[in-house]
Amino acid sequence: MAKKLYVGNLSYSTTEDTLRDLFAEFGQVSSVDIISDRATGRPKGFGFVEMADNAAAQQAINGLNGREVDGRAIRVSEAKPREEGRFGDRGGGDRGRDRDSGPRRRW
């Protein structure tokens, strides 16, 4: 079963190919995704690597967490599931209203 890993503290010069080669030392890499800012297109300094199996993922965590890559000590851990409602989405028309306060506030 595939396991998704979080990779943080990446240099802005680190590429997906660099990560793919690095993680391939520990097993088959299913996918690599470095997250970029939508407005500027610049990397945000973190990404995700999906390993083909749990054993390879755990070996990659143990072998790469804290390793220096492109001048930065990267952080590698198991990725946490994405939370719903993040990034300011409050689920619709309740903007400006405290959920427990009743009617909409007028500022």
The first five atom37 places (N, CA, C, CB, O) and aatype in JSON, in Angstrom:
{
  "aatype": [12, 0, 11, 11, 10, 18, 19, 7, 2, 10, 15, 18, 15, 16, 16, 6, 3, 16, 10, 1, 3, 10, 13, 0, 6, 13, 7, 5, 19, 15, 15, 19, 3, 9, 9, 15, 3, 1, 0, 16, 7, 1, 14, 11, 7, 13, 7, 13, 19, 6, 12, 0, 3, 2, 0, 0, 0, 5, 5, 0, 9, 2, 7, 10, 2, 7, 1, 6, 19, 3, 7, 1, 0, 9, 1, 19, 15, 6, 0, 11, 14, 1, 6, 6, 7, 1, 13, 7, 3, 1, 7, 7, 7, 3, 1, 7, 1, 3, 1, 3, 15, 7, 14, 1, 1, 1, 17],
  "atom_mask": [
    [1, 1, 1, 1, 1],
    [1, 1, 1, 1, 1],
    [1, 1, 1, 1, 1],
    [1, 1, 1, 1, 1],
    [1, 1, 1, 1, 1],
    [1, 1, 1, 1, 1],
    [1, 1, 1, 1, 1],
    [1, 1, 1, 0, 1],
    [1, 1, 1, 1, 1],
    [1, 1, 1, 1, 1],
    [1, 1, 1, 1, 1],
    [1, 1, 1, 1, 1],
    [1, 1, 1, 1, 1],
    [1, 1, 1, 1, 1],
    [1, 1, 1, 1, 1],
    [1, 1, 1, 1, 1],
    [1, 1, 1, 1, 1],
    [1, 1, 1, 1, 1],
    [1, 1, 1, 1, 1],
    [1, 1, 1, 1, 1],
    [1, 1, 1, 1, 1],
    [1, 1, 1, 1, 1],
    [1, 1, 1, 1, 1],
    [1, 1, 1, 1, 1],
    [1, 1, 1, 1, 1],
    [1, 1, 1, 1, 1],
    [1, 1, 1, 0, 1],
    [1, 1, 1, 1, 1],
    [1, 1, 1, 1, 1],
    [1, 1, 1, 1, 1],
    [1, 1, 1, 1, 1],
    [1, 1, 1, 1, 1],
    [1, 1, 1, 1, 1],
    [1, 1, 1, 1, 1],
    [1, 1, 1, 1, 1],
    [1, 1, 1, 1, 1],
    [1, 1, 1, 1, 1],
    [1, 1, 1, 1, 1],
    [1, 1, 1, 1, 1],
    [1, 1, 1, 1, 1],
    [1, 1, 1, 0, 1],
    [1, 1, 1, 1, 1],
    [1, 1, 1, 1, 1],
    [1, 1, 1, 1, 1],
    [1, 1, 1, 0, 1],
    [1, 1, 1, 1, 1],
    [1, 1, 1, 0, 1],
    [1, 1, 1, 1, 1],
    [1, 1, 1, 1, 1],
    [1, 1, 1, 1, 1],
    [1, 1, 1, 1, 1],
    [1, 1, 1, 1, 1],
    [1, 1, 1, 1, 1],
    [1, 1, 1, 1, 1],
    [1, 1, 1, 1, 1],
    [1, 1, 1, 1, 1],
    [1, 1, 1, 1, 1],
    [1, 1, 1, 1, 1],
    [1, 1, 1, 1, 1],
    [1, 1, 1, 1, 1],
    [1, 1, 1, 1, 1],
    [1, 1, 1, 1, 1],
    [1, 1, 1, 0, 1],
    [1, 1, 1, 1, 1],
    [1, 1, 1, 1, 1],
    [1, 1, 1, 0, 1],
    [1, 1, 1, 1, 1],
    [1, 1, 1, 1, 1],
    [1, 1, 1, 1, 1],
    [1, 1, 1, 1, 1],
    [1, 1, 1, 0, 1],
    [1, 1, 1, 1, 1],
    [1, 1, 1, 1, 1],
    [1, 1, 1, 1, 1],
    [1, 1, 1, 1, 1],
    [1, 1, 1, 1, 1],
    [1, 1, 1, 1, 1],
    [1, 1, 1, 1, 1],
    [1, 1, 1, 1, 1],
    [1, 1, 1, 1, 1],
    [1, 1, 1, 1, 1],
    [1, 1, 1, 1, 1],
    [1, 1, 1, 1, 1],
    [1, 1, 1, 1, 1],
    [1, 1, 1, 0, 1],
    [1, 1, 1, 1, 1],
    [1, 1, 1, 1, 1],
    [1, 1, 1, 0, 1],
    [1, 1, 1, 1, 1],
    [1, 1, 1, 1, 1],
    [1, 1, 1, 0, 1],
    [1, 1, 1, 0, 1],
    [1, 1, 1, 0, 1],
    [1, 1, 1, 1, 1],
    [1, 1, 1, 1, 1],
    [1, 1, 1, 0, 1],
    [1, 1, 1, 1, 1],
    [1, 1, 1, 1, 1],
    [1, 1, 1, 1, 1],
    [1, 1, 1, 1, 1],
    [1, 1, 1, 1, 1],
    [1, 1, 1, 0, 1],
    [1, 1, 1, 1, 1],
    [1, 1, 1, 1, 1],
    [1, 1, 1, 1, 1],
    [1, 1, 1, 1, 1],
    [1, 1, 1, 1, 1]
  ],
  "atom_positions": [
    [[0.84, -1.18, 0.0], [0.0, 0.0, 0.0], [0.89, 1.25, 0.0], [-0.96, 0.0, 1.23], [1.88, 1.3, 0.73]],
    [[0.55, 2.22, -0.8], [1.34, 3.44, -0.93], [1.24, 4.28, 0.35], [0.87, 4.26, -2.15], [0.22, 4.26, 1.04]],
    [[2.31, 5.01, 0.64], [2.36, 5.86, 1.82], [2.87, 7.23, 1.41], [3.28, 5.24, 2.93], [3.91, 7.35, 0.76]],
    [[2.14, 8.28, 1.78], [2.5, 9.64, 1.43], [3.32, 10.26, 2.55], [1.23, 10.49, 1.15], [2.97, 10.16, 3.73]],
    [[4.44, 10.9, 2.16], [5.34, 11.52, 3.12], [5.39, 13.03, 2.9], [6.76, 10.92, 3.0], [5.33, 13.52, 1.77]],
    [[5.48, 13.76, 4.0], [5.67, 15.21, 3.97], [7.17, 15.46, 3.98], [4.96, 15.92, 5.19], [7.9, 14.84, 4.75]],
    [[7.63, 16.39, 3.14], [9.04, 16.76, 3.1], [9.1, 18.28, 3.27], [9.73, 16.3, 1.76], [8.63, 19.02, 2.4]],
    [[9.66, 18.73, 4.37], [9.7, 20.16, 4.68], [11.11, 20.71, 4.73], [0.0, 0.0, 0.0], [12.09, 19.97, 4.67]],
    [[11.19, 22.02, 4.84], [12.43, 22.78, 4.91], [13.26, 22.61, 3.64], [13.25, 22.35, 6.13], [14.49, 22.54, 3.69]],
    [[12.57, 22.54, 2.51], [13.26, 22.4, 1.23], [13.84, 23.73, 0.77], [12.32, 21.84, 0.17], [13.25, 24.79, 0.99]],
    [[14.98, 23.66, 0.13], [15.56, 24.83, -0.52], [14.67, 25.18, -1.71], [17.04, 24.57, -0.97], [14.06, 24.29, -2.31]],
    [[14.6, 26.46, -2.07], [13.81, 26.86, -3.23], [14.4, 26.3, -4.52], [13.72, 28.37, -3.3], [13.73, 26.26, -5.55]],
    [[15.68, 25.87, -4.47], [16.31, 25.33, -5.67], [16.13, 23.81, -5.81], [17.79, 25.66, -5.66], [16.51, 23.24, -6.83]],
    [[15.55, 23.16, -4.8], [15.33, 21.71, -4.87], [14.23, 21.41, -5.9], [14.94, 21.15, -3.48], [13.18, 22.05, -5.91]],
    [[14.49, 20.43, -6.75], [13.53, 20.06, -7.79], [12.85, 18.74, -7.46], [14.22, 19.98, -9.16], [13.29, 18.0, -6.58]],
    [[11.78, 18.46, -8.18], [11.1, 17.18, -8.01], [12.01, 16.03, -8.42], [9.8, 17.15, -8.83], [11.96, 14.96, -7.81]],
    [[12.84, 16.22, -9.44], [13.79, 15.18, -9.85], [14.8, 14.89, -8.75], [14.52, 15.59, -11.13], [15.16, 13.74, -8.52]],
    [[15.25, 15.94, -8.05], [16.19, 15.75, -6.94], [15.55, 14.89, -5.87], [16.62, 17.11, -6.34], [16.17, 13.94, -5.38]],
    [[14.3, 15.21, -5.5], [13.61, 14.42, -4.47], [13.36, 12.99, -4.92], [12.29, 15.08, -4.09], [13.53, 12.05, -4.15]],
    [[12.96, 12.83, -6.18], [12.7, 11.48, -6.69], [13.97, 10.62, -6.59], [12.21, 11.56, -8.17], [13.9, 9.47, -6.14]],
    [[15.11, 11.17, -7.0], [16.37, 10.42, -6.93], [16.76, 10.12, -5.48], [17.49, 11.21, -7.61], [17.24, 9.03, -5.18]],
    [[16.55, 11.08, -4.6], [16.9, 10.92, -3.19], [16.07, 9.82, -2.54], [16.7, 12.23, -2.45], [16.61, 8.95, -1.86]],
    [[14.76, 9.85, -2.74], [13.88, 8.87, -2.11], [13.97, 7.5, -2.77], [12.44, 9.37, -2.15], [13.67, 6.49, -2.14]],
    [[14.39, 7.45, -4.04], [14.52, 6.17, -4.74], [15.58, 5.28, -4.11], [14.87, 6.42, -6.21], [15.58, 4.07, -4.34]],
    [[16.48, 5.85, -3.31], [17.48, 5.05, -2.58], [16.8, 4.09, -1.61], [18.44, 5.97, -1.82], [17.4, 3.09, -1.22]],
    [[15.56, 4.38, -1.22], [14.87, 3.61, -0.2], [13.73, 2.75, -0.75], [14.32, 4.52, 0.85], [13.15, 1.96, 0.0]],
    [[13.42, 2.89, -2.02], [12.35, 2.09, -2.61], [11.7, 2.81, -3.76], [0.0, 0.0, 0.0], [12.14, 3.89, -4.16]],
    [[10.66, 2.2, -4.29], [9.97, 2.75, -5.45], [9.18, 4.01, -5.07], [9.02, 1.7, -6.05], [8.42, 4.01, -4.1]],
    [[9.39, 5.07, -5.84], [8.69, 6.34, -5.63], [7.52, 6.4, -6.6], [9.66, 7.56, -5.83], [7.7, 6.3, -7.81]],
    [[6.31, 6.56, -6.07], [5.11, 6.63, -6.9], [4.87, 8.02, -7.46], [3.9, 6.18, -6.1], [4.48, 8.17, -8.62]],
    [[5.11, 9.05, -6.63], [4.9, 10.43, -7.09], [5.69, 11.4, -6.22], [3.4, 10.79, -7.08], [6.03, 11.11, -5.08]],
    [[5.97, 12.57, -6.8], [6.65, 13.67, -6.1], [5.92, 14.95, -6.47], [8.19, 13.75, -6.48], [5.6, 15.18, -7.63]],
    [[5.66, 15.79, -5.46], [4.97, 17.05, -5.71], [5.54, 18.12, -4.78], [3.44, 16.9, -5.51], [5.34, 18.05, -3.57]],
    [[6.24, 19.11, -5.35], [6.7, 20.26, -4.58], [5.63, 21.33, -4.72], [8.12, 20.77, -5.07], [5.23, 21.68, -5.84]],
    [[5.17, 21.86, -3.6], [4.07, 22.82, -3.58], [4.59, 24.22, -3.9], [3.36, 22.8, -2.2], [5.59, 24.67, -3.35]],
    [[3.88, 24.89, -4.82], [4.25, 26.25, -5.24], [3.14, 27.22, -4.88], [4.54, 26.29, -6.75], [1.97, 26.85, -4.81]],
    [[3.52, 28.47, -4.67], [2.58, 29.54, -4.41], [1.81, 29.81, -5.7], [3.31, 30.82, -3.91], [2.41, 29.97, -6.76]],
    [[0.49, 29.88, -5.62], [-0.33, 30.09, -6.81], [-0.08, 31.46, -7.45], [-1.79, 29.95, -6.45], [-0.07, 31.57, -8.68]],
    [[0.12, 32.47, -6.64], [0.27, 33.82, -7.16], [1.64, 34.05, -7.81], [0.07, 34.83, -6.06], [1.72, 34.66, -8.88]],
    [[2.7, 33.55, -7.17], [4.05, 33.86, -7.66], [4.68, 32.7, -8.43], [4.94, 34.23, -6.51], [5.6, 32.91, -9.22]],
    [[4.19, 31.48, -8.2], [4.79, 30.32, -8.84], [6.05, 29.83, -8.14], [0.0, 0.0, 0.0], [6.62, 28.82, -8.54]],
    [[6.48, 30.54, -7.1], [7.68, 30.14, -6.35], [7.36, 28.96, -5.44], [8.23, 31.32, -5.53], [6.26, 28.88, -4.9]],
    [[8.33, 28.05, -5.27], [8.12, 26.94, -4.33], [7.9, 27.48, -2.91], [9.32, 25.97, -4.36], [8.46, 28.5, -2.52]],
    [[7.08, 26.77, -2.15], [6.79, 27.17, -0.77], [7.74, 26.54, 0.24], [5.37, 26.79, -0.41], [7.68, 26.86, 1.43]],
    [[8.64, 25.66, -0.22], [9.61, 25.07, 0.7], [9.18, 23.75, 1.3], [0.0, 0.0, 0.0], [9.8, 23.26, 2.24]],
    [[8.11, 23.16, 0.75], [7.71, 21.83, 1.2], [7.05, 21.09, 0.06], [6.75, 21.91, 2.42], [6.69, 21.67, -0.96]],
    [[6.9, 19.79, 0.26], [6.28, 18.97, -0.77], [5.9, 17.62, -0.22], [0.0, 0.0, 0.0], [5.95, 17.38, 0.99]],
    [[5.51, 16.73, -1.13], [5.06, 15.4, -0.75], [5.69, 14.37, -1.68], [3.52, 15.3, -0.78], [5.83, 14.59, -2.88]],
    [[6.06, 13.24, -1.09], [6.59, 12.11, -1.86], [5.75, 10.9, -1.48], [8.12, 11.87, -1.57], [5.55, 10.62, -0.3]],
    [[5.28, 10.2, -2.48], [4.5, 8.99, -2.23], [5.37, 7.79, -2.55], [3.19, 8.97, -3.07], [5.84, 7.63, -3.67]],
    [[5.57, 6.95, -1.54], [6.36, 5.72, -1.7], [5.41, 4.56, -1.95], [7.25, 5.45, -0.43], [4.27, 4.56, -1.49]],
    [[5.89, 3.57, -2.69], [5.05, 2.46, -3.12], [4.58, 1.58, -1.96], [5.79, 1.62, -4.12], [3.5, 0.99, -2.03]],
    [[5.38, 1.48, -0.89], [4.96, 0.64, 0.23], [5.39, 1.24, 1.57], [5.53, -0.78, 0.08], [6.27, 2.1, 1.62]],
    [[4.77, 0.76, 2.63], [5.0, 1.29, 3.97], [6.43, 1.09, 4.46], [4.06, 0.65, 4.94], [7.0, 1.98, 5.1]],
    [[7.02, -0.05, 4.16], [8.38, -0.33, 4.62], [9.37, 0.65, 4.0], [8.78, -1.78, 4.27], [10.25, 1.17, 4.69]],
    [[9.24, 0.91, 2.71], [10.13, 1.86, 2.03], [9.92, 3.26, 2.59], [9.87, 1.85, 0.51], [10.88, 4.01, 2.76]],
    [[8.68, 3.61, 2.88], [8.38, 4.93, 3.44], [9.05, 5.1, 4.8], [6.86, 5.13, 3.57], [9.65, 6.14, 5.07]],
    [[8.95, 4.1, 5.65], [9.56, 4.19, 6.98], [11.08, 4.27, 6.88], [9.15, 2.99, 7.84], [11.71, 5.01, 7.63]],
    [[11.67, 3.5, 5.96], [13.13, 3.57, 5.75], [13.53, 4.96, 5.26], [13.58, 2.49, 4.74], [14.56, 5.48, 5.68]],
    [[12.73, 5.56, 4.39], [13.02, 6.91, 3.89], [12.94, 7.93, 5.03], [12.05, 7.29, 2.76], [13.78, 8.83, 5.11]],
    [[11.95, 7.81, 5.89], [11.83, 8.72, 7.04], [13.08, 8.6, 7.9], [10.55, 8.4, 7.87], [13.7, 9.6, 8.26]],
    [[13.44, 7.37, 8.24], [14.6, 7.13, 9.11], [15.9, 7.6, 8.46], [14.7, 5.66, 9.47], [16.78, 8.13, 9.14]],
    [[16.03, 7.4, 7.16], [17.27, 7.71, 6.48], [17.43, 9.15, 6.02], [0.0, 0.0, 0.0], [18.55, 9.62, 5.83]],
    [[16.31, 9.86, 5.83], [16.4, 11.2, 5.25], [16.04, 12.34, 6.2], [15.51, 11.27, 4.07], [16.44, 13.48, 5.95]],
    [[15.3, 12.07, 7.25], [14.92, 13.15, 8.17], [16.18, 13.76, 8.78], [13.96, 12.62, 9.29], [16.95, 13.07, 9.45]],
    [[16.38, 15.04, 8.54], [17.55, 15.74, 9.04], [18.73, 15.77, 8.08], [0.0, 0.0, 0.0], [19.72, 16.45, 8.34]],
    [[18.64, 15.04, 6.98], [19.73, 15.03, 6.0], [19.79, 16.37, 5.26], [19.54, 13.86, 5.01], [18.76, 16.97, 4.95]],
    [[21.0, 16.82, 4.97], [21.17, 18.07, 4.24], [20.98, 17.84, 2.75], [22.56, 18.67, 4.52], [21.62, 16.97, 2.15]],
    [[20.1, 18.64, 2.16], [19.82, 18.59, 0.72], [19.81, 20.03, 0.22], [18.44, 17.86, 0.42], [19.04, 20.86, 0.7]],
    [[20.65, 20.33, -0.74], [20.76, 21.68, -1.29], [20.97, 22.74, -0.2], [19.51, 22.02, -2.1], [20.41, 23.83, -0.26]],
    [[21.78, 22.38, 0.79], [22.13, 23.33, 1.84], [21.15, 23.45, 2.99], [0.0, 0.0, 0.0], [21.35, 24.29, 3.86]],
    [[20.11, 22.64, 3.02], [19.1, 22.7, 4.08], [18.88, 21.32, 4.67], [17.77, 23.27, 3.55], [18.89, 20.32, 3.94]],
    [[18.68, 21.25, 5.98], [18.37, 19.99, 6.65], [16.86, 19.74, 6.48], [18.78, 20.02, 8.18], [16.05, 20.42, 7.11]],
    [[16.51, 18.76, 5.65], [15.09, 18.53, 5.36], [14.41, 17.78, 6.5], [14.93, 17.73, 4.06], [15.05, 17.08, 7.28]],
    [[13.1, 17.96, 6.59], [12.28, 17.23, 7.55], [11.4, 16.26, 6.77], [11.41, 18.2, 8.44], [10.72, 16.65, 5.82]],
    [[11.41, 15.02, 7.17], [10.61, 14.0, 6.5], [9.75, 13.3, 7.55], [11.51, 12.97, 5.73], [10.26, 12.82, 8.56]],
    [[8.45, 13.23, 7.3], [7.53, 12.55, 8.21], [6.34, 12.04, 7.41], [7.07, 13.51, 9.36], [6.17, 12.36, 6.24]],
    [[5.53, 11.24, 8.08], [4.31, 10.76, 7.43], [3.36, 11.94, 7.24], [3.63, 9.63, 8.27], [3.15, 12.73, 8.16]],
    [[2.8, 12.05, 6.04], [1.87, 13.14, 5.75], [0.58, 12.93, 6.52], [1.59, 13.24, 4.23], [0.1, 11.81, 6.65]],
    [[0.02, 14.03, 7.02], [-1.26, 13.97, 7.71], [-2.37, 14.2, 6.7], [-1.33, 15.02, 8.86], [-2.16, 14.92, 5.73]],
    [[-3.53, 13.62, 6.91], [-4.65, 13.84, 5.98], [-5.01, 15.32, 5.92], [-5.87, 13.0, 6.38], [-4.96, 16.02, 6.93]],
    [[-5.38, 15.77, 4.75], [-5.78, 17.16, 4.56], [-7.09, 17.42, 5.29], [-5.92, 17.5, 3.05], [-8.03, 16.63, 5.19]],
    [[-7.15, 18.53, 6.02], [-8.36, 18.87, 6.75], [-9.35, 19.56, 5.83], [-8.04, 19.77, 7.96], [-8.95, 20.34, 4.96]],
    [[-10.61, 19.28, 6.01], [-11.64, 19.95, 5.22], [-11.85, 21.35, 5.77], [-12.97, 19.15, 5.23], [-11.68, 21.58, 6.97]],
    [[-12.22, 22.27, 4.9], [-12.52, 23.62, 5.33], [-11.31, 24.5, 5.58], [0.0, 0.0, 0.0], [-11.45, 25.57, 6.16]],
    [[-10.15, 24.08, 5.14], [-8.95, 24.9, 5.34], [-8.91, 26.02, 4.32], [-7.67, 24.04, 5.25], [-9.74, 26.07, 3.41]],
    [[-7.97, 26.89, 4.46], [-7.71, 27.99, 3.53], [-8.87, 28.98, 3.48], [-7.44, 27.44, 2.14], [-9.2, 29.51, 2.42]],
    [[-9.48, 29.22, 4.62], [-10.48, 30.26, 4.71], [-11.88, 29.87, 4.25], [0.0, 0.0, 0.0], [-12.78, 30.71, 4.29]],
    [[-12.09, 28.65, 3.84], [-13.42, 28.23, 3.4], [-14.26, 27.92, 4.64], [-13.35, 26.99, 2.45], [-13.98, 26.98, 5.38]],
    [[-15.28, 28.73, 4.85], [-16.13, 28.53, 6.02], [-17.43, 27.87, 5.65], [-16.39, 29.85, 6.71], [-18.37, 27.84, 6.45]],
    [[-17.52, 27.35, 4.45], [-18.68, 26.57, 4.09], [-19.85, 27.37, 3.57], [0.0, 0.0, 0.0], [-20.97, 26.85, 3.57]],
    [[-19.68, 28.58, 3.12], [-20.8, 29.27, 2.5], [-21.05, 30.65, 3.04], [0.0, 0.0, 0.0], [-20.12, 31.42, 3.27]],
    [[-22.32, 30.95, 3.25], [-22.75, 32.3, 3.51], [-22.66, 32.77, 4.93], [0.0, 0.0, 0.0], [-23.43, 33.66, 5.3]],
    [[-21.81, 32.26, 5.75], [-21.77, 32.71, 7.14], [-20.61, 33.67, 7.4], [-21.66, 31.52, 8.06], [-20.21, 33.85, 8.55]],
    [[-20.08, 34.3, 6.36], [-18.96, 35.24, 6.55], [-19.43, 36.42, 7.41], [-18.42, 35.75, 5.17], [-20.53, 36.94, 7.23]],
    [[-18.57, 36.81, 8.34], [-18.89, 37.94, 9.19], [-19.78, 37.59, 10.36], [0.0, 0.0, 0.0], [-20.16, 38.48, 11.12]],
    [[-20.1, 36.35, 10.53], [-20.97, 35.95, 11.63], [-20.25, 34.91, 12.47], [-22.32, 35.4, 11.11], [-19.69, 33.95, 11.94]],
    [[-20.25, 35.12, 13.74], [-19.71, 34.14, 14.66], [-20.71, 32.99, 14.73], [-19.44, 34.76, 16.09], [-21.9, 33.22, 14.95]],
    [[-20.28, 31.78, 14.54], [-21.19, 30.64, 14.43], [-22.14, 30.51, 15.62], [-20.39, 29.37, 14.3], [-23.27, 30.04, 15.45]],
    [[-21.72, 30.91, 16.81], [-22.55, 30.73, 17.99], [-23.28, 32.01, 18.41], [-21.71, 30.24, 19.14], [-24.02, 32.0, 19.39]],
    [[-23.08, 33.09, 17.68], [-23.61, 34.36, 18.15], [-24.98, 34.72, 17.57], [-22.65, 35.45, 17.82], [-25.56, 35.73, 17.97]],
    [[-25.5, 33.93, 16.67], [-26.81, 34.23, 16.12], [-26.73, 35.03, 14.85], [0.0, 0.0, 0.0], [-26.03, 34.64, 13.92]],
    [[-27.45, 36.17, 14.79], [-27.54, 36.93, 13.53], [-26.19, 37.51, 13.11], [-28.56, 38.06, 13.68], [-25.26, 37.65, 13.9]],
    [[-26.13, 37.83, 11.85], [-24.92, 38.38, 11.26], [-24.55, 39.72, 11.9], [-25.09, 38.56, 9.74], [-25.42, 40.56, 12.16]],
    [[-23.27, 39.89, 12.16], [-22.8, 41.14, 12.76], [-22.66, 42.22, 11.71], [-21.46, 40.92, 13.47], [-22.26, 41.95, 10.57]],
    [[-22.98, 43.42, 12.07], [-22.78, 44.58, 11.2], [-21.66, 45.41, 11.82], [-24.1, 45.43, 11.02], [-21.8, 45.87, 12.96]],
    [[-20.6, 45.59, 11.12], [-19.45, 46.34, 11.67], [-19.54, 47.73, 11.27], [-18.12, 45.76, 11.23], [-18.68, 48.53, 11.62]]
  ]
}
